[in-house]
Amino acid sequence: MSREQSTDRRRDSQCLPFEPRLALASLSGEADAAWAAAGADLAGAAFVGGIALDEPSREAARALVDRDRREFLPDDPLDFVSDQLTALDDVAIQPGVNVRATTVDPIHEAAAICAAHDAILEINAHCRQPELREIGCGETLLGDSNRLTKYVEAAAAEGAAVSVKVRAEVPDVDLPIVARRVEAAGADAIHVDAMDSEAVIGDVAAATDLFVIANNEVRDRESVREYLDYGADAVSVGRPSREPTGPVMRRVAAAVEEWEAPIQ
């Protein structure tokens, strides 16, 4: 897919496309409003979270903490979402919130908060920790697209821009089919962890008009160009965002700026 075709993707949401087309991907227990604000000099968007919204997902998060993983476990997750987005209201970055839930009701509530702050609600169909998969969260949703589409429909009904974070290389999951289903349900974007299957970005981009954010090992000009040449609309960076103005972030930002220049 050409760059010109890529830039003609869906623009229904005021949240998309964000500029520059570099996002900070959520880091469990680390990606908060302060982290997003620190990255605003180089990135155009930041996904706070992931945030467990209901008791089963919070119990799974507690189990992850017990084995030394960092997780957000505020007393009230919805209040936390609201507070985090309020802190970003005057920051020059497009906020998003990556969430997990086992039922649809908290998706409605979180999406309403996101809509009030012009933020993206990102449904986590990505995490692969067994504690999360056992309760139907994370990548389990990729194999249960009926439930995933209900989550998307719920978020879209509240007026939020909706992204779905997904993972490649999940057995028996065809990502382009998943992408078409979530698009039909009202999603605006798909955030793809390509794993070791970078070409899947091209498959997803060709299958839908979703805004495609490519993730995994985005570190330099070569990795940025590879994803964008496959048809991604933006790229995202995970672990290197812990140093928001560090050398990796600066290399990636420069590569994105170079790619964007002919579009301006």
Secondary structure, 3 states (H helix, E strand, C coil): CCHHHHCCCCCCCCCCCCCCCEEECCCCCCECHHHHHHCCCCCCEEEEEEEECCHHHHHHHHHHHHCCCCCECCCCHHHHHHHHHHHCCCCCCEEEEEEECCCCHHHHHHHHHHHHCCCEEEEEECCCCHHHHCCCCHHHHHHCHHHHHHHHHHHHHCCCEEEEEEECCCCCCCHHHHHHHHHHHCCCEEEEECCCCCCHHHHHHHHCCCEEEEECCCCCHHHHHHHHHHCCCEEEECHHHHCCCCHHHHHHHHHHHHHHCCCC
